[in-house]
Amino acid sequence: MTKHIPTASIVATPFAGAMEFRLAMRELASAVSIITAGQGKKRRGLTVTALCSLSVEPPSLIVCVNKATEGHKAILQHGSFCVNVLAAEHRLFADSFAGRTGRRGIERFSEGEWTSLVTGAPVLAGAIAVLDCEIINFLDHGTHTVFIGAVRAARSEPNRRALVYRAGDYQGV
């Protein structure tokens, strides 16, 4: 039996400051993805590295999204999202959806070819993997929300180099 512990009842004991934590986490190499939600002029997206598989049966994954982003609001409003795993050549997409180019909202979709699958969330045509998800649960924690997505459609293009983020920079692997 699983016991649920409400977030409010967890007492955090500081082991390090925010800066030490942030610097340590930057050493964790992570795949770079764009999470998208919405349709038409309501499309929004953001770059994430906090993503992992949860279960094969049923197919599901976890993504952590900053509550301060437009993408977070769009995910909640639409009840779905799409994970677009970026290839090594997609650094400019990663920067744009991370807010480093000054583009906001719908402007971030001005580059690239965008389609959709089951949920209607934007799908980047050149992504090395795409996981179209419906939200089945979520947990608010601190600055982020942990979304659990049931995968409704998936596709991949194997044998391509992935974009990875580590130590404040992108690398292709």
TORPA-4810 file (N, C-alpha, C, O; in nm, 3 decimals):
<nodes>
NODE_1_0.085_-0.118_0.000_0.000_0.000_0.000_0.088_0.124_0.000_0.189_0.129_0.071_M
NODE_2_0.051_0.221_-0.078_0.126_0.345_-0.088_0.068_0.449_0.006_-0.053_0.467_0.014_T
NODE_3_0.156_0.516_0.078_0.112_0.621_0.169_0.143_0.755_0.107_0.256_0.780_0.066_K
NODE_4_0.044_0.842_0.100_0.060_0.976_0.044_0.094_1.071_0.158_0.022_1.078_0.258_H
NODE_5_0.203_1.145_0.144_0.243_1.245_0.242_0.220_1.381_0.182_0.287_1.416_0.084_I
NODE_6_0.128_1.460_0.237_0.103_1.595_0.182_0.230_1.680_0.183_0.306_1.678_0.280_P
NODE_7_0.251_1.754_0.075_0.370_1.838_0.062_0.385_1.934_0.180_0.496_1.958_0.227_T
NODE_8_0.274_1.989_0.227_0.278_2.086_0.336_0.334_2.026_0.465_0.384_2.100_0.550_A
NODE_9_0.327_1.893_0.482_0.373_1.832_0.605_0.521_1.795_0.600_0.577_1.750_0.701_S
NODE_10_0.585_1.812_0.486_0.727_1.779_0.474_0.808_1.899_0.523_0.794_2.010_0.472_I
NODE_11_0.892_1.874_0.621_0.976_1.980_0.676_1.114_1.967_0.612_1.182_1.866_0.627_V
NODE_12_1.153_2.070_0.541_1.281_2.068_0.473_1.391_2.114_0.567_1.382_2.220_0.629_A
NODE_13_1.495_2.034_0.578_1.611_2.070_0.656_1.717_2.117_0.559_1.765_2.038_0.478_T
NODE_14_1.756_2.244_0.566_1.853_2.294_0.470_1.986_2.220_0.484_2.043_2.213_0.593_P
NODE_15_2.035_2.165_0.375_2.164_2.098_0.374_2.264_2.182_0.297_2.385_2.165_0.313_F
NODE_16_2.214_2.271_0.215_2.298_2.360_0.136_2.211_2.476_0.090_2.088_2.468_0.094_A
NODE_17_2.273_2.581_0.048_2.198_2.695_-0.003_2.151_2.669_-0.145_2.191_2.572_-0.209_G
NODE_18_2.064_2.756_-0.192_2.008_2.743_-0.326_2.117_2.743_-0.433_2.108_2.668_-0.530_A
NODE_19_2.218_2.825_-0.417_2.325_2.833_-0.517_2.405_2.703_-0.521_2.437_2.654_-0.630_M
NODE_20_2.438_2.647_-0.406_2.512_2.520_-0.404_2.430_2.409_-0.470_2.484_2.328_-0.545_E
NODE_21_2.300_2.408_-0.441_2.212_2.308_-0.501_2.209_2.325_-0.652_2.222_2.228_-0.727_F
NODE_22_2.192_2.448_-0.697_2.185_2.477_-0.840_2.315_2.436_-0.911_2.310_2.376_-1.019_R
NODE_23_2.429_2.468_-0.853_2.558_2.433_-0.914_2.577_2.282_-0.921_2.627_2.230_-1.020_L
NODE_24_2.537_2.212_-0.817_2.549_2.066_-0.817_2.459_2.004_-0.924_2.501_1.913_-0.995_A
NODE_25_2.336_2.053_-0.937_2.242_1.998_-1.035_2.284_2.027_-1.179_2.247_1.954_-1.270_M
NODE_26_2.362_2.133_-1.200_2.410_2.166_-1.335_2.506_2.060_-1.387_2.528_2.050_-1.508_R
NODE_27_2.563_1.980_-1.298_2.656_1.874_-1.339_2.584_1.750_-1.388_2.647_1.660_-1.443_E
NODE_28_2.453_1.743_-1.368_2.374_1.629_-1.414_2.340_1.650_-1.561_2.263_1.739_-1.596_L
NODE_29_2.397_1.567_-1.647_2.368_1.578_-1.791_2.226_1.530_-1.818_2.187_1.423_-1.772_A
NODE_30_2.149_1.611_-1.891_2.009_1.578_-1.916_1.972_1.604_-2.061_2.021_1.699_-2.123_S
NODE_31_1.886_1.519_-2.115_1.833_1.542_-2.249_1.751_1.670_-2.248_1.688_1.703_-2.147_A
NODE_32_1.751_1.741_-2.359_1.678_1.867_-2.371_1.552_1.842_-2.454_1.557_1.785_-2.563_V
NODE_33_1.439_1.887_-2.401_1.311_1.871_-2.470_1.234_2.002_-2.466_1.256_2.087_-2.379_S
NODE_34_1.145_2.017_-2.561_1.049_2.128_-2.558_0.914_2.068_-2.525_0.867_1.976_-2.591_I
NODE_35_0.853_2.122_-2.421_0.718_2.080_-2.382_0.623_2.183_-2.440_0.639_2.303_-2.419_I
NODE_36_0.523_2.136_-2.514_0.427_2.226_-2.579_0.285_2.191_-2.535_0.256_2.079_-2.495_T
NODE_37_0.199_2.290_-2.543_0.057_2.271_-2.510_-0.023_2.375_-2.586_0.029_2.478_-2.627_A
NODE_38_-0.152_2.346_-2.604_-0.242_2.440_-2.668_-0.245_2.426_-2.819_-0.171_2.348_-2.877_G
NODE_39_-0.333_2.506_-2.880_-0.350_2.502_-3.024_-0.367_2.645_-3.077_-0.403_2.736_-3.003_Q
NODE_40_-0.339_2.661_-3.205_-0.356_2.792_-3.268_-0.278_2.901_-3.198_-0.161_2.883_-3.164_G
NODE_41_-0.344_3.014_-3.177_-0.278_3.128_-3.111_-0.254_3.105_-2.963_-0.185_3.184_-2.899_K
NODE_42_-0.311_2.999_-2.907_-0.294_2.968_-2.765_-0.179_2.870_-2.741_-0.160_2.824_-2.628_K
NODE_43_-0.102_2.839_-2.847_0.013_2.749_-2.830_0.118_2.814_-2.742_0.146_2.933_-2.754_R
NODE_44_0.175_2.735_-2.655_0.283_2.780_-2.569_0.381_2.665_-2.553_0.346_2.548_-2.574_R
NODE_45_0.505_2.699_-2.516_0.604_2.595_-2.497_0.721_2.644_-2.414_0.741_2.764_-2.396_G
NODE_46_0.797_2.549_-2.363_0.914_2.580_-2.282_1.016_2.469_-2.294_0.981_2.355_-2.324_L
NODE_47_1.142_2.503_-2.269_1.250_2.406_-2.270_1.261_2.343_-2.132_1.256_2.414_-2.031_T
NODE_48_1.276_2.211_-2.127_1.292_2.141_-2.000_1.403_2.037_-2.009_1.436_1.986_-2.116_V
NODE_49_1.459_2.006_-1.892_1.553_1.895_-1.879_1.507_1.798_-1.770_1.563_1.690_-1.756_T
NODE_50_1.405_1.837_-1.693_1.354_1.753_-1.585_1.239_1.668_-1.637_1.122_1.706_-1.627_A
NODE_51_1.274_1.552_-1.693_1.179_1.464_-1.760_1.228_1.321_-1.746_1.347_1.295_-1.759_L
NODE_52_1.137_1.229_-1.719_1.177_1.088_-1.715_1.056_0.997_-1.737_0.942_1.038_-1.718_C
NODE_53_1.085_0.875_-1.778_0.977_0.777_-1.793_0.929_0.736_-1.654_1.005_0.740_-1.557_S
NODE_54_0.803_0.698_-1.646_0.745_0.654_-1.519_0.706_0.507_-1.526_0.740_0.429_-1.436_L
NODE_55_0.636_0.467_-1.632_0.586_0.331_-1.641_0.568_0.292_-1.788_0.534_0.376_-1.872_S
NODE_56_0.591_0.165_-1.817_0.566_0.113_-1.951_0.420_0.070_-1.962_0.358_0.085_-2.067_V
NODE_57_0.365_0.017_-1.854_0.225_-0.026_-1.848_0.156_0.041_-1.731_0.178_-0.002_-1.618_E
NODE_58_0.076_0.142_-1.749_0.048_0.207_-1.878_0.162_0.303_-1.915_0.231_0.353_-1.827_P
NODE_59_0.181_0.328_-2.043_0.287_0.419_-2.084_0.265_0.558_-2.023_0.164_0.623_-2.049_P
NODE_60_0.362_0.601_-1.942_0.348_0.730_-1.876_0.485_0.788_-1.844_0.585_0.716_-1.839_S
NODE_61_0.487_0.919_-1.824_0.612_0.989_-1.795_0.586_1.101_-1.696_0.472_1.137_-1.667_L
NODE_62_0.695_1.156_-1.646_0.692_1.268_-1.552_0.770_1.384_-1.613_0.878_1.365_-1.669_I
NODE_63_0.714_1.504_-1.603_0.786_1.624_-1.645_0.764_1.730_-1.537_0.654_1.746_-1.484_V
NODE_64_0.872_1.802_-1.504_0.866_1.908_-1.403_0.869_2.043_-1.474_0.959_2.071_-1.552_C
NODE_65_0.768_2.126_-1.445_0.751_2.253_-1.516_0.743_2.369_-1.417_0.668_2.364_-1.320_V
NODE_66_0.821_2.472_-1.443_0.822_2.592_-1.360_0.685_2.660_-1.368_0.633_2.684_-1.476_N
NODE_67_0.629_2.690_-1.251_0.496_2.751_-1.244_0.491_2.892_-1.303_0.384_2.940_-1.339_K
NODE_68_0.606_2.959_-1.313_0.609_3.097_-1.361_0.605_3.107_-1.513_0.602_3.218_-1.566_A
NODE_69_0.605_2.996_-1.584_0.609_2.999_-1.730_0.470_3.002_-1.793_0.372_2.955_-1.734_T
NODE_70_0.463_3.057_-1.914_0.339_3.054_-1.991_0.300_2.911_-2.025_0.182_2.878_-2.032_E
NODE_71_0.400_2.827_-2.047_0.376_2.687_-2.078_0.303_2.614_-1.967_0.217_2.530_-1.993_G
NODE_72_0.336_2.646_-1.843_0.270_2.583_-1.728_0.121_2.611_-1.731_0.039_2.520_-1.715_H
NODE_73_0.085_2.736_-1.753_-0.056_2.775_-1.760_-0.127_2.703_-1.874_-0.240_2.657_-1.858_K
NODE_74_-0.061_2.693_-1.990_-0.122_2.627_-2.106_-0.144_2.478_-2.081_-0.246_2.423_-2.121_A
NODE_75_-0.050_2.414_-2.015_-0.064_2.271_-1.984_-0.187_2.250_-1.895_-0.268_2.161_-1.920_I
NODE_76_-0.200_2.332_-1.792_-0.317_2.319_-1.703_-0.447_2.348_-1.777_-0.546_2.277_-1.758_L
NODE_77_-0.448_2.451_-1.860_-0.570_2.487_-1.933_-0.615_2.380_-2.031_-0.735_2.357_-2.046_Q
NODE_78_-0.520_2.315_-2.098_-0.554_2.221_-2.203_-0.558_2.076_-2.156_-0.613_1.990_-2.225_H
NODE_79_-0.499_2.048_-2.040_-0.502_1.912_-1.986_-0.415_1.814_-2.062_-0.429_1.693_-2.046_G
NODE_80_-0.326_1.866_-2.143_-0.237_1.780_-2.221_-0.111_1.856_-2.257_-0.102_1.978_-2.242_S
NODE_81_-0.011_1.781_-2.304_0.115_1.841_-2.346_0.187_1.743_-2.438_0.155_1.624_-2.441_F
NODE_82_0.285_1.794_-2.510_0.366_1.709_-2.596_0.513_1.730_-2.561_0.560_1.843_-2.549_C
NODE_83_0.585_1.621_-2.546_0.729_1.623_-2.524_0.796_1.609_-2.661_0.774_1.511_-2.731_V
NODE_84_0.876_1.708_-2.697_0.952_1.707_-2.822_1.100_1.696_-2.784_1.161_1.795_-2.744_N
NODE_85_1.158_1.576_-2.797_1.298_1.553_-2.761_1.385_1.607_-2.874_1.370_1.569_-2.990_V
NODE_86_1.477_1.697_-2.837_1.554_1.769_-2.938_1.679_1.695_-2.985_1.746_1.627_-2.907_L
NODE_87_1.707_1.710_-3.113_1.829_1.657_-3.173_1.942_1.758_-3.151_1.918_1.873_-3.118_A
NODE_88_2.065_1.712_-3.170_2.182_1.797_-3.147_2.176_1.927_-3.225_2.227_2.029_-3.178_A
NODE_89_2.115_1.925_-3.342_2.110_2.046_-3.425_1.999_2.144_-3.385_1.979_2.245_-3.452_E
NODE_90_1.928_2.115_-3.278_1.815_2.200_-3.236_1.848_2.300_-3.125_1.758_2.343_-3.053_H
NODE_91_1.972_2.336_-3.111_2.012_2.430_-3.004_1.933_2.561_-3.010_1.894_2.615_-2.906_R
NODE_92_1.909_2.613_-3.131_1.836_2.740_-3.143_1.692_2.726_-3.092_1.639_2.820_-3.032_L
NODE_93_1.628_2.610_-3.115_1.494_2.587_-3.061_1.500_2.585_-2.908_1.415_2.644_-2.841_F
NODE_94_1.601_2.517_-2.854_1.616_2.510_-2.708_1.630_2.650_-2.649_1.566_2.682_-2.549_A
NODE_95_1.714_2.732_-2.710_1.734_2.869_-2.661_1.606_2.952_-2.672_1.571_3.025_-2.579_D
NODE_96_1.536_2.940_-2.784_1.414_3.016_-2.804_1.308_2.981_-2.699_1.248_3.070_-2.638_S
NODE_97_1.286_2.852_-2.678_1.182_2.810_-2.584_1.227_2.822_-2.438_1.146_2.809_-2.346_F
NODE_98_1.356_2.848_-2.416_1.406_2.876_-2.282_1.400_3.026_-2.251_1.433_3.068_-2.140_A
NODE_99_1.359_3.106_-2.350_1.346_3.250_-2.328_1.474_3.327_-2.351_1.483_3.444_-2.312_G
NODE_100_1.574_3.266_-2.413_1.704_3.332_-2.433_1.710_3.418_-2.557_1.809_3.489_-2.578_R
NODE_101_1.607_3.414_-2.642_1.610_3.491_-2.767_1.517_3.612_-2.763_1.513_3.690_-2.859_T
NODE_102_1.444_3.627_-2.656_1.350_3.738_-2.645_1.212_3.705_-2.701_1.118_3.782_-2.683_G
NODE_103_1.199_3.591_-2.768_1.068_3.552_-2.820_0.983_3.500_-2.706_1.031_3.432_-2.614_R
NODE_104_0.853_3.533_-2.714_0.759_3.489_-2.612_0.635_3.433_-2.679_0.609_3.458_-2.796_R
NODE_105_0.559_3.356_-2.603_0.431_3.307_-2.650_0.436_3.239_-2.785_0.522_3.155_-2.811_G
NODE_106_0.343_3.277_-2.870_0.328_3.218_-3.003_0.448_3.244_-3.093_0.472_3.167_-3.186_I
NODE_107_0.525_3.351_-3.066_0.643_3.384_-3.148_0.745_3.270_-3.149_0.820_3.256_-3.246_E
NODE_108_0.750_3.191_-3.044_0.847_3.082_-3.036_0.822_2.975_-3.141_0.912_2.896_-3.172_R
NODE_109_0.702_2.970_-3.197_0.668_2.870_-3.298_0.692_2.919_-3.441_0.655_2.851_-3.536_F
NODE_110_0.753_3.038_-3.456_0.773_3.095_-3.590_0.879_3.021_-3.670_0.882_3.033_-3.793_S
NODE_111_0.966_2.947_-3.606_1.068_2.867_-3.674_1.029_2.720_-3.667_0.963_2.677_-3.572_E
NODE_112_1.068_2.645_-3.767_1.042_2.501_-3.769_0.905_2.467_-3.824_0.821_2.554_-3.848_G
NODE_113_0.885_2.338_-3.845_0.757_2.288_-3.893_0.684_2.222_-3.776_0.737_2.132_-3.712_E
NODE_114_0.562_2.268_-3.750_0.485_2.219_-3.636_0.358_2.150_-3.684_0.286_2.202_-3.769_W
NODE_115_0.332_2.033_-3.630_0.211_1.958_-3.660_0.146_1.921_-3.527_0.175_1.984_-3.426_T
NODE_116_0.060_1.821_-3.525_0.003_1.772_-3.400_-0.031_1.625_-3.414_-0.036_1.572_-3.525_S
NODE_117_-0.054_1.561_-3.301_-0.094_1.421_-3.299_-0.231_1.411_-3.232_-0.325_1.480_-3.274_L
NODE_118_-0.245_1.328_-3.131_-0.374_1.300_-3.068_-0.431_1.416_-2.987_-0.548_1.450_-3.003_V
NODE_119_-0.350_1.478_-2.900_-0.402_1.580_-2.810_-0.416_1.717_-2.874_-0.484_1.804_-2.820_T
NODE_120_-0.353_1.738_-2.988_-0.355_1.868_-3.053_-0.239_1.957_-3.012_-0.221_2.065_-3.069_G
NODE_121_-0.158_1.914_-2.914_-0.042_1.993_-2.872_0.060_1.997_-2.986_0.071_1.900_-3.062_A
NODE_122_0.135_2.107_-2.999_0.231_2.120_-3.108_0.342_2.014_-3.105_0.399_1.984_-3.000_P
NODE_123_0.370_1.960_-3.224_0.474_1.859_-3.243_0.578_1.915_-3.339_0.544_1.956_-3.450_V
NODE_124_0.703_1.918_-3.297_0.812_1.964_-3.383_0.847_1.852_-3.481_0.886_1.743_-3.441_L
NODE_125_0.832_1.880_-3.610_0.851_1.778_-3.714_0.988_1.710_-3.707_0.997_1.591_-3.737_A
NODE_126_1.092_1.780_-3.671_1.227_1.722_-3.670_1.273_1.668_-3.537_1.391_1.633_-3.523_G
NODE_127_1.185_1.659_-3.438_1.225_1.606_-3.307_1.267_1.460_-3.320_1.212_1.387_-3.401_A
NODE_128_1.365_1.417_-3.239_1.410_1.278_-3.248_1.313_1.183_-3.179_1.314_1.062_-3.206_I
NODE_129_1.231_1.236_-3.090_1.124_1.157_-3.028_1.014_1.253_-2.988_1.039_1.368_-2.953_A
NODE_130_0.891_1.203_-2.994_0.773_1.282_-2.958_0.683_1.195_-2.872_0.656_1.080_-2.907_V
NODE_131_0.637_1.250_-2.760_0.546_1.179_-2.671_0.430_1.272_-2.642_0.444_1.370_-2.569_L
NODE_132_0.316_1.241_-2.699_0.195_1.323_-2.687_0.117_1.271_-2.566_0.078_1.154_-2.563_D
NODE_133_0.095_1.357_-2.467_0.044_1.311_-2.338_-0.081_1.384_-2.290_-0.102_1.501_-2.319_C
NODE_134_-0.162_1.312_-2.217_-0.277_1.366_-2.146_-0.240_1.365_-1.997_-0.186_1.266_-1.948_E
NODE_135_-0.268_1.473_-1.927_-0.238_1.479_-1.784_-0.330_1.382_-1.709_-0.452_1.385_-1.725_I
NODE_136_-0.269_1.296_-1.627_-0.349_1.208_-1.543_-0.335_1.241_-1.395_-0.415_1.197_-1.313_I
NODE_137_-0.232_1.320_-1.362_-0.213_1.363_-1.224_-0.105_1.470_-1.221_-0.027_1.484_-1.315_N
NODE_138_-0.101_1.546_-1.113_0.006_1.642_-1.096_0.024_1.674_-0.948_-0.066_1.654_-0.867_F
NODE_139_0.143_1.723_-0.915_0.179_1.756_-0.778_0.252_1.889_-0.779_0.354_1.904_-0.847_L
NODE_140_0.202_1.985_-0.704_0.270_2.113_-0.690_0.376_2.100_-0.582_0.351_2.046_-0.474_D
NODE_141_0.496_2.149_-0.613_0.604_2.146_-0.514_0.696_2.265_-0.537_0.763_2.273_-0.640_H
NODE_142_0.700_2.355_-0.443_0.788_2.471_-0.453_0.759_2.553_-0.578_0.646_2.595_-0.600_G
NODE_143_0.862_2.574_-0.658_0.850_2.657_-0.778_0.797_2.581_-0.899_0.770_2.641_-1.003_T
NODE_144_0.781_2.449_-0.887_0.745_2.366_-1.001_0.621_2.280_-0.977_0.578_2.260_-0.863_H
NODE_145_0.565_2.231_-1.085_0.460_2.130_-1.081_0.515_2.006_-1.150_0.574_2.014_-1.257_T
NODE_146_0.495_1.892_-1.087_0.532_1.764_-1.146_0.407_1.710_-1.214_0.308_1.676_-1.148_V
NODE_147_0.411_1.702_-1.346_0.298_1.651_-1.423_0.323_1.505_-1.458_0.433_1.469_-1.500_F
NODE_148_0.222_1.421_-1.440_0.228_1.284_-1.487_0.142_1.277_-1.612_0.023_1.309_-1.610_I
NODE_149_0.204_1.236_-1.721_0.134_1.229_-1.848_0.116_1.087_-1.896_0.210_1.008_-1.897_G
NODE_150_-0.007_1.053_-1.935_-0.034_0.926_-2.000_-0.002_0.944_-2.148_-0.059_1.032_-2.213_A
NODE_151_0.087_0.864_-2.201_0.129_0.878_-2.339_0.020_0.825_-2.431_-0.014_0.706_-2.427_V
NODE_152_-0.036_0.913_-2.514_-0.143_0.877_-2.607_-0.092_0.849_-2.747_-0.156_0.778_-2.825_R
NODE_153_0.026_0.904_-2.780_0.090_0.878_-2.909_0.239_0.901_-2.892_0.283_0.986_-2.814_A
NODE_154_0.318_0.824_-2.968_0.464_0.839_-2.962_0.523_0.803_-3.097_0.470_0.722_-3.173_A
NODE_155_0.634_0.867_-3.126_0.711_0.833_-3.245_0.856_0.868_-3.218_0.885_0.952_-3.133_R
NODE_156_0.946_0.805_-3.291_1.088_0.835_-3.272_1.165_0.814_-3.402_1.123_0.740_-3.491_S
NODE_157_1.278_0.882_-3.408_1.371_0.869_-3.520_1.505_0.827_-3.461_1.585_0.912_-3.424_E
NODE_158_1.529_0.696_-3.454_1.653_0.647_-3.392_1.778_0.685_-3.472_1.770_0.730_-3.586_P
NODE_159_1.891_0.665_-3.407_2.023_0.686_-3.469_2.054_0.831_-3.501_2.130_0.859_-3.593_N
NODE_160_1.995_0.923_-3.425_2.029_1.065_-3.438_2.091_1.110_-3.307_2.061_1.055_-3.201_R
NODE_161_2.176_1.209_-3.314_2.240_1.262_-3.193_2.140_1.348_-3.116_2.068_1.429_-3.174_R
NODE_162_2.138_1.330_-2.984_2.048_1.405_-2.897_2.117_1.531_-2.844_2.240_1.536_-2.833_A
NODE_163_2.037_1.632_-2.811_2.087_1.753_-2.748_2.083_1.731_-2.597_1.980_1.693_-2.541_L
NODE_164_2.197_1.755_-2.532_2.209_1.735_-2.388_2.258_1.865_-2.325_2.336_1.939_-2.385_V
NODE_165_2.210_1.892_-2.203_2.249_2.012_-2.130_2.328_1.972_-2.007_2.284_1.887_-1.929_Y
NODE_166_2.446_2.032_-1.991_2.529_2.006_-1.874_2.620_2.126_-1.850_2.677_2.182_-1.944_R
NODE_167_2.633_2.163_-1.725_2.724_2.270_-1.684_2.697_2.400_-1.759_2.790_2.473_-1.795_A
NODE_168_2.569_2.429_-1.783_2.532_2.555_-1.845_2.550_2.561_-1.994_2.543_2.669_-2.053_G
NODE_169_2.573_2.446_-2.059_2.595_2.448_-2.203_2.532_2.325_-2.268_2.506_2.224_-2.201_D
NODE_170_2.508_2.334_-2.398_2.452_2.224_-2.475_2.564_2.141_-2.538_2.670_2.193_-2.573_Y
NODE_171_2.537_2.012_-2.552_2.629_1.922_-2.621_2.548_1.820_-2.700_2.436_1.786_-2.660_Q
NODE_172_2.600_1.773_-2.808_2.536_1.667_-2.885_2.596_1.533_-2.849_2.719_1.520_-2.845_G
NODE_173_2.514_1.435_-2.821_2.564_1.301_-2.791_2.489_1.196_-2.871_2.518_1.077_-2.858_V
</nodes>
